[in-house]
């Protein structure tokens, strides 16, 4: 039995999403004929080619025929006006972003080679009154490659806007058509979209899907959907396979399924997929394969949805999961590693890591060792079931992956990598004299001492991301983060002084968060940037999910949940986000505009001495945070800071 794992559009353009690499590696370790393809990358490369640009041009002309130019969207007008230059440069730009033609950087960087559309207006933010080069501050005289990648990224973003306005209003490089799937109680929006006539994006994806099936002739196709923005395309792919190859069995899994389809009851989903499996895929897949081979009854499937007599049925025959130590080494065999695009969208040395470079994604442990944060889906398997592998096993996997891919960059994609495991990993890397670069996500906890930070840096750690969330001790205690702002300051400073870049995940709109909390949080963040503790950050709007402690015990957080939308048919599709009533009545969306504006400037070294109230359009109170809070925290004994933080958390 040949098994084909597919990555649907859209995930990432700079590196493969790791789910198929893990599944393919596991299945091969068990003797199965397993292969994989990334149709997300294939779709973008097909659309953004000379042939694809010609097709987009034709769609634009057809859309705008007979409409006066004054009514044309600016991105379409710019594209049509400069079409000849787009057609003559697109293949060269893609080749450059794939690392295939570095000398082109000089022409791209000179700003005369590529056509420039509305996305280039953002460069005006960095121009001075004398009209000097707006990118000189970021790249200087010698940063030719990075400068050219940033310009080429703006060029691609212009083309994405053209596709969105002329062909498919849902198109994005990352969040493609996600509104059709994210927390949609009913399958109706997705069902309606799937019976609509094909547009250029749909027909291109159909061609690529059929070509992949023809190449591999699989008996079983696994479609991994990590995000809502990959769901629509996944169903389009399944629709194509069912129509043309009805004998092929289709299984749907991935992060979106694990969080949002746990109460699935709409049988229409099974017009496209034969089975849907939940949580870690190894054990359910082994059971499903045995069932398809006639070695196991349907009653002994593991964490699997199927349609039986027209009704959705969930079967979970209890069997132990495969230990993380035994899941095998992920493999990228079959994926076109030389064709991924290194993009540079933000001019920030830390933020760029998510889109720039071909990173081997690796997991240190399954689940989260902390699993207490009140905003997180701690009741679900991907968080609650913690299972770590030894440092020796991890480094064996590192060596095998480097040998296979020729790439020495690793992104550790844990929810929060355990400090104990990172310490052992660092020692093992140094003992074997392996020269790799790695980065990942952690909790900013007391275990990350300056000594451990230096050890990690010596072993190849270049960057760390972690959740500061709402920089407020009151709210951090309510969130059960187990850290204080002062502790975060010292830990992040230790990372920075070790030469490790630091990114902070930030949050606004948490239950009972007041305007004062928000202003104070931004002041803490300003001081952390100013003190060199963090170099990058991102503000997320808090979302209450049904699987989190906030969603499960809302009264403990001072809120009331709103009823979930009624489904006329009574059959549920997705269920995750839930709206709530917060007695504070704060307009968090309005505050979010100011927070993101301030953070964007802080990441570019702008406005760090400015009063935080100046970012807000509405009147907000003065901060209650001492202007030297972070400075004072950094001068205190780390033992005293940790002890005080622990006492406060225990008492809370």
C-alpha positions, 0 to 999 in steps of 0.5 A: 500500500502506497501512502501519500501525505500532502501539505495543502495551501497555505502554510509556509513558503520558506520551509515545509510544514513538518507534519508530513515529514514526521508522518512519512518518517514514522511510516517508513520506520514501520516498513510502509511505502510512504511519500509526500508532497507540498502543494502549498509551495507548488501552487505559489510557484505555478501562479508566480511564474511567467505563465501564471502571470500571463493568466493573472493578467488575462483575469485582470483584463476580463474583470476590468473590461468596460470599467473606467480606470478611476474605478480600478483598485490601485494594485490592479492598475499598477499591475496592468500598467507595469505588466511587461516588467512583471512578466519579464522579471517574475522567474528571475525573482523567484530564482533569486528568492530560492537562492539560485542567483545571488548576483541579481541582488545588486539590480533588485536593490537599486530599485530600478529593476522591479516594478513597484506597486502599492506595497512599496508605500510602506518604505515611506515610513523610513524616509527622512525629510531630505529624501535619503534612501529609506532602507539605508538604516536597515541594510547599510552599504553592504547588506545587498542580499537582505535588502534585495530579499525585502524588495522582492518580498514587497514585489510578491506581496503586490502580486498576492494583492492582485490575485486577491482583487482580481481572482480570489478575494480569499487569497493570502500567502498564509491565511487563505480563506480561513473565515470559511473554516475557523470556528464555523459551527456550520459546514454551509460556508465551506460547502457553498464555496466548494460547489462554486465554479473554479477560479484560476487558483482552484483550477491550478490546484486541481491540476497540481493535485491530479499530477501528484496522484499520477506520479505516486498512484497512492492507495491512501492519501493523508491530508494534514491541515494545521490551520484554518487557512489550509482547510478550503484548499484541503477540501478542494484537493479531496474533491478533485481526488474523489471525482477522478480517483474514487477508489483512493482512501482519504484521511484528514488530520492535523492541528485544525482538526485536533482543536476544532473538529472534536464534536463533528457531526455533519456528514457532508464532510465525508463527501470529501474524506473517508476518515478523520483522525484526532491528535498524534497521528501515529497510533490512529494511522496504524489502526486505520492501515490495518483496517484497510488491509482487513486486519482490524475491524472498524470497531477497533479504530483509534480516535477516528471519525467515519460515516456509518449508515449516513451518520457520523460515528466516532470510534476510539478503541483504547490503545497506548500512543507511540512513545515520542522516543519511538516515532522515528526521524522525520524525513524531507525526502520528496520535498523540493528543498531547493525551491522554497522562498526565503522572504524578508517581510519585516526589517527586524533581525528576530522577526525575519526567522519565521519567513527567511531561511529553510529551517528543519523543524524538530520537536524536543518533546510531545506536549507541554511540561507546564500545561497550566496557562489558562488561555491555552488548550491544556485539556487537549492531547497536544498540550496535556500529554507530555512525553520527551525524548532523550538528548541522545535520540534528539541529536541522532535525529539532528545528525540524520536530518543534516545528512539528508537535507544538507541544511544545519538550521533547526526550528524547535517547534514545541509549545514550550521546550523544557529547559532541562531538555534544552540543557541536555540537548546543548551538552550533547551537541557540544560533546559531538562537536556538531555545528548547527543553528537552532531556535525555538519557543520557551517559557521565560522561567527561572531555570534559564540562568545566565549559565544555561543561556550561554551554554545554549548559545555555545551549542548553536542557539541563535534566538528564543521566543516566549510568552510574556502575554499581558505584561502585568503581574496581576494578569500573569497570576490569573493566567497561571503563567508562573512568571513575573514581569521582573523575572521575565526581564532578567531571563530575557536579558540573560538570553540577550547578553548571551547573544540570543535574539528574543521575541515576546508573544504578547496579548491584549483583551484578556478577561478583566484587563482594564485600560490601565492594565493595557497602558502599563503593559505597553510601558513594560514592553517599552522598557524591555525593548529599551533595556535590550531584553527583547528585540521583537514581539507580536500582540495577539488579541486574546481568544477564548477557546472551549478547550482552555481553562477560561472557556471551561471555567469562565466564572473563575475569570470574571466573565460570562460566555455567550451561547454558541451560534445555533446550527439550523441542521443540528449538525456541528462542523467546527467548534473552538472560539467562543465569545464572552461578556467582560464586565470591564466593557473595554474596547480592546480592538481600539486599543489594539491598533495603538499596541500594534503601532507602538510595537511595529516602531519599537521593533525598528528602534523608533519611539522608545523614548516616547510616552506610551500614551502618545500611541493611543488616539483615545484618552488613556490614563498615565502609566503606573509603572515606574520609569526605571522598573526594568532597570531596577529589576535587572540590578536585583539579585536573581534569587531575590527576584525569583523568590518574590515572584514565587511567593506572589504566585503561590499566594495567588 
